[in-house]
Amino acid sequence: MTGEGRLYLRPGSRFIWKAWYVDGREYRESTGLDSSNPDNWKKAEKSLKKSLRQKATHEETGSPFIGPEQKRIRVSELLEKG
């Protein structure tokens, strides 16, 4: 998937990672899929395609892009805002 993101192995991790660009910024995220299982590479590719669809929606509609770090929020962070 040249120019459309990539799947890769990170040293010291057994998981398949994905990376893609949005507005010139690289986003990286673990797929949570074990790289030793050949079937997981197809699942990881689907996960990357989902991220690329979110990117396309952002580019087409101008809606805010919610990256991996915005998806994760700690309970303590919610409590601080309350």
Residue pairs with C-beta under 8 A, 6 or more apart in sequence:
1 7
1 45
1 48
4 20
4 52
5 18
5 19
5 20
5 21
5 48
5 51
5 52
6 18
6 19
6 20
6 48
7 16
7 17
7 18
7 31
7 41
7 44
7 45
7 48
8 16
8 17
8 18
8 19
9 16
9 17
9 35
10 17
10 30
13 30
14 34
14 35
14 36
15 30
15 31
15 32
15 33
15 34
15 35
16 30
16 31
16 33
16 34
16 35
16 40
16 41
16 44
17 28
17 29
17 30
17 31
18 28
18 29
18 30
18 31
18 44
18 47
18 48
18 51
19 26
19 27
19 28
19 29
20 26
20 27
20 48
20 51
20 52
20 55
21 27
22 55
22 58
22 65
22 67
23 65
27 51
27 67
27 68
28 68
29 51
29 68
31 40
31 43
31 44
31 47
31 48
33 40
33 41
33 43
33 44
33 47
34 40
35 41
54 65
54 66
55 65
57 63
58 64
58 65
